[in-house]
Amino acid sequence: MSFPASAPALVSIHRALAVFAHPDDVDFGCAGTIAGWVDEGTEVAYLIVTRGDAGGFDDMPRAEVPRLREEEQRAAAAAVGVRRVEFLDGYVDGALAPTTALRRDITAAIRRFRPDRVLTSSPLRRWEQLAGPSHPDHLAVGEATTCAIYPDARNRFAHPELLASGLPPWVVREVWYAGGPGPDHVVDVTDRYDRKVAAMRAHRSQTAHLDVETWVRDRLTTVADNAGLPPGRLAEAFTVLRTE
């Protein structure tokens, strides 16, 4: 199973909401693109489902990890110009599923922020790359977010407690999927390389063991080369689908 070919990206975008499972997910795959959106005047917000309590590579006490990773994500967001970062409570890193409760909480965020575009992880597995993009939490959040976009966020009868609390329906016009099979919408992020690196470095608990500059350049060069961009360019790639 794969995605259809991407639709042309919408031009007139005022707000975009990025929904991901863990701190750092959005930066590994999308920080350069988001920096570009901010430069263009788009208001961007992040919704992170967990605080990444199962992540890390050292012996830091587990109880300290959520606070640290939240701080890292806020610093990474600031590096690309994103000021609004929200975390959900009650969801455990490594145990996510596209439950009705998670759909409701993502729907509430969509109705609060009222984005034209939602960026999230792919709900489709990449069989050639089980690590990273195909983490079960990523797939679960991609599926729950897709269900929140349609039908939940636009349906006044879905999650009636949201309407009662003053959150009316909202139609998301476009969804961008990161990390899925065959991404064909390529974004040149060469001019945002430094901010991508800064965002990645902010997640020190996850990236201190990496040569971040080389890691980012190698991967973004591969994306750009595969897309036929001129030598020396750097890129991130997505699948873009219209929801209307």
N, C-alpha and C positions, 0 to 999 in steps of 0.2 A: 504494500500500500504506500502511496506517495501523495504529495500535494498536486493539485493542478498548477498550471503555469500562473505566475503572479499577475495580478492586475496592476495597471499603472498606479503608482502611489498618488494619493490625493495631494493637491497643491495647497489648498487653503486649510491649514490645520492650526487651531488655536491652542488646544490642550492635548497632551498625550500622557497616558498612564502606563507605567511598566510594572507588570505583576510577575514576581519570581519567587521561587521556593526558599532560597537561602541568600544571606549576604554574600556578595561577590558574583552571583550568577549573572546579574545584569552587566557587570563590568567586564567579565571574561568575554562575553559575546557581543556587547552592544555599546560600550562606553564611547567609542569614537563617533558612532552614529548619533547618539544622544547629545554629545557635545555640539554636533552640527545642528541638531534641531534647536538647541538653546540659542546658538548663534543666529538662527533664522527668526528668533522671537517666539518660538513655541514654548508654552509653559509646560514643564514636565514634572511629574510626580512619580514616586516609587511606592509600591506596596509589596512588602516582603512578608511571606507567610510564616517563616520560622526565624529564630535568631541563630541558626546554625550550630546548635549545641553539640552535634555529632562531628563537627569538623575540627581540623587542626592536626599538627604533626609533633607536638611536644607533650610534656607531662603536666601542663597547666591543669589545676583542678577543674573538673567539669563544671562546677557551679559558677566559675568565673567566666566561662566561655561566652554565654549569651550577651553579657554586658560588653565585653570586649568587641565582639563581632558587630554589635549594633553601633558602637562608636566607630569602628572601621568603615561600616557602610555609609554612615553619615559623612565621614571625611572623604570617601570616594565620590559620593554624590556631589559634594562641594567642589571637587576637582574638575567636574564637567559642568558645573553651574546649576545643579539641581538642589533646590532648597527644601523641598517638601518630601520627607521620607516617613512612611508609616509602617508599623509592624503589627501583625495580627498576634493575638494572645491565644494560647491554648492548643497550638499545633506543634508537634514534636518532629524535629529533624530526623528523617529516615523512616517515618511512619505515615506519610501523607497519602491520602486517597481523595478522589473527586467526590466527596460526600455532599449531601444537601447543605450541611452546615458551612462547609468551605465555599460552596457556590453562593450561599446567602451573604457571607462576609465579603466576598469579592464583589458581588452585586451592590452591596451597600457602598463600597468604595467607589465603584463606577458611578453610582447615582450621586454621591457627594461631590466628586471631582468633575463629572460630566465631560469626559474626554471625547474628542473626535476620533482618536486613534488609541488602540491598546496594543502594547508590545508584551509578548509573553513567550514562554518556552513552548517548544513543539509538543503536541500530544501524541505525535507519531514517532515511533522508535526508529533509530538508525542502526540497522543490524550490523553494519560494517564498523560501528564505533559505539560499543556498548558502554564504555566508560565516558563520563562527562555528560554529553547531551542526553544520553538515554538513562540517566539516573532515574529511578522510579519516582522520586519526588518531583523531578522536572516534568515528567509525563503527566503526573497527577495534577499539578498546577496548571499545565497547559490545557488539560481536559476541563478542569473546573472553571477556568477562566473563559474558555470557549462557551461553556454552558451558561456562564454568567452573562456573557455578551448576548447570546441568543439561546434560549428565549428570555432568561430571567430579568435582565436589567430593563428591557423594554416592555415587559408584561406587568401591568398594574396589579394583576391577581397573583403573581408569584411573590412569595415571601410577604404576605400582607402586612406583617409587622413593620416592614420598612416604610411602606406608604403611610401607615399610621404614625410613624415617627418623623414624618416630614420629608421623606426621600421619594419624590415622584419618579416615574419611569424615565429612562434615558436611552437613546439609540446611539450606540457606537457605530461609526460609519466604516471603520477599517480596522483590521487586525494584522499585526506583523508577528510572524513566528520566527524565533531564533533556535538554531541548533537542530532543525529538522532535516529530513532527507531532501537532497536536490535543491538547495536554496538557489533561486535564480534572480533575486533582486539585489543587485550589488551596489554598495555605497562606498564611494572613494573617501577614505578618512585620513589620507596622507597628512593633511594640514592639522589634524587633531591627534596625531601620534603622541605628542608629549603629554596631552591630557589623558589619553588612554593609559599610558604608562603610569602617570601619577595616580589615577584611580586604582589601577592594579596594585601598585605599591602600598596604597592605603590599607589594603587587606593583608597586613604583614603576617598575621597568624597563618595565612594560607599561601603566601607567596614568598616569604623570606628565603626559602630554599631554592628559589628560581633566579636565574638571570633574567629579570623581567623584561628589560629592553630587548634582548635577543629573542626571548620567547614570543613577545608581541610582534616584533618585526618579521620573524620567520613565518608565523601563522597568517598574518595579514598579507604578507607578500604572496603566499601560496594562494589565498583567496583571489587576490588581484590578478595573478598570473593565470589562474584557471578561468577567470572571466575575460581574459584577453585585454586587460588594461595595459597601458604602456609600461615598460620596465621602470622599476623604482617606485611604483605606486603601491599603496596599501589599501585594503578594503575589508569590509564586513559584509556578510550576505544573509538574506532573509527570504522568507516567502510572504508575500503580501496578498491578502484577500479582502474583497469588499464584503460588507455585511448587509447592504441594502438591496 
